[in-house]
């Protein structure tokens, strides 16, 4: 029998005990007040978040993957973060992967009972050839989702790194996963609806994990997404603006180097910073694992 009484995410919030009687304005102000608490709760977990990012960075540097796995809102948040990585950082869709209980169809329509199967989590991980080179990030607001527990146990069984993001302390997942981020945001204004504060906190943490891991492997220079995938006009314009802002070059120069570099902002920047051709720029980047900041003299253009 599941005991929900000890989970703060399932408790009644005394601040919203009369939610159904509030005016629209009052309800908005209450939600806004409760949401303010999320930032401080995430801040309390900075050291644990740092640990997980170090693990993810190490996996990516060795050509491993980040695998998010969860059910319901937690699974959808993992999928959301994963699918944004390719256009933002120029990685392929197999670098950061999101798995949700019930499969991709569960993203838009709930699949009843899917979160209760530990065995299905194992099958889903095997389906993407999950290995010890990858890192698993289990996501479960409750901290007790069987689907996520099954995934973590399987990761440990094959000696892969296992991490987790939960919104309750001293949860079942915390007992089996040492690399855990426990963002305890407290009771929701709508009792048990963890798509609210818990969802916001989870999204904030996943933003940190993916963004800073990508920074660490050279997908960012200064604060520019230099590996942005130029797959549409907006992103092509963004790439051009990045090249211009980083190097101070003209519109014509930016167009020229982007054409020569096959629309790679990163290569174009190196071509301009070091006055070299495409092949030399690629060679330079290869020597520093794609990190422009590690090229001697690259900061001349501050």
Secondary structure, DSSP 8 states (H G I E B T S, - for coil): ----TT-GGGS--GGGTTGGGS-HHHHHHHHHHHHHHHHHHHHTTHHHHHHHHHHHHHHHHTT--EEEEESHHHHHHHHHHHHHHHHHH---TTTEEEEETT-GGGGTS--TTGGG-HHHHHHHHHHTT--TTSEEEEEESSS--HHHHHHHHHHHHTT-EEEEEESSSS-HHHHH-SEEEE------SSTT-TTTHHHHHHHHHHHHHHHHHHHHTTS-BTTB-TT----SHHHHHHHHHHHHHHH---HHHHHHHHHHTTS-HHHHHHHHHTT--HHHHHHHHHHTTT-GGGSTTGGGG-
